[in-house]
Amino acid sequence: MTTKKQLKIIAFSTQKGGVGKSTFTTLIASILHYRMGYQVAVFDCDFPQYSLLQMRERDLKVVMQNEMLKKMAHKQFTTINKKAYPIFESKADQVLEDMNAYIAAEPTPDIIFLDLPGTVNTAGILRTLINVHYIFSPITADRLVLESTLSFTDVLTNVLMKENETFIQGIYLFWNQVDGRERTLLYKNYSKVISDLGLQLMETTVTDSKRFRKEGGEFAKTVFRSTLLPADPKLLGQCRLDRFVEEFLRIIKLQEHGK
């Protein structure tokens, strides 16, 4: 994968569904593009459902039906003078070629996010992942989720990366859907297992929030998960996503916008 500029290719990837990879792709892409001044593009490779493309269609309808969100979108467009970030349809075994074609034809973005299928058996997914710069894997305190994610991450980190067969610069696990009522000891024990395997765990934990599963509606006054607007800062703070974004940017070593 040839790249120009300081382009970072990022994937929120895991081998289990329902732990938040598409949600995080949307949340982080929207914050960086609309609020922080970065240029973002997204390739939706989650064939056949293409959930991010479907979300964009829903978001467009909601903004047109909701007067408050329509005003927010108009103010955003006139203030930052940027179009919505593009979401392209692709497949795991074709996305590298699609990205190269996009980079050759358009001004190079700061970040390209890939939304990939949640199974290693998907055609081309391993070839694609070894060309990604950073992989972030959400994990929950669930034995099946952990075993599946850890085994796959272990192969990428301790086999492929150590043999210099990838472009991967870092793979980071992070706790998502953390329930404050669960025992702290449980997370400590799991975190020790991750450390013993030589894998990297982010400091920031993201709390369980039903907002992850909510999108704007006809009468919504704020947004959380949207491909057209960034999440409301107050809502971000309540589940620690504001801290997550700060740590995310430190990890991928993306220069501050404008520097």
Buried (B, 14 or more C-beta within 10 A) or exposed (E): BEBEEEBBBBBBBBBBEEBBBBBBBBBBBBBBBBBBEBBBBBBBBBBEEBBBBEBBEBBBEBBEEBEBBEEBBEEBBEEEEEEBBEBBBBBBBBBBEBBEEBBEEEEBBBBBBBBBBBBBEBEBBBEBBBBBBBBBBBBBBBEEBBEBBBEBBBEBBEEBBEEEEBBBBBBBBBBBBBEEEEEEEEBEEBBEEBEEBEBBBBEBBBBBBEBBEEBBEEEBEBBBBBBBBBBBEEBBEBBBBBBBBEBBBEBBEBEEEEE
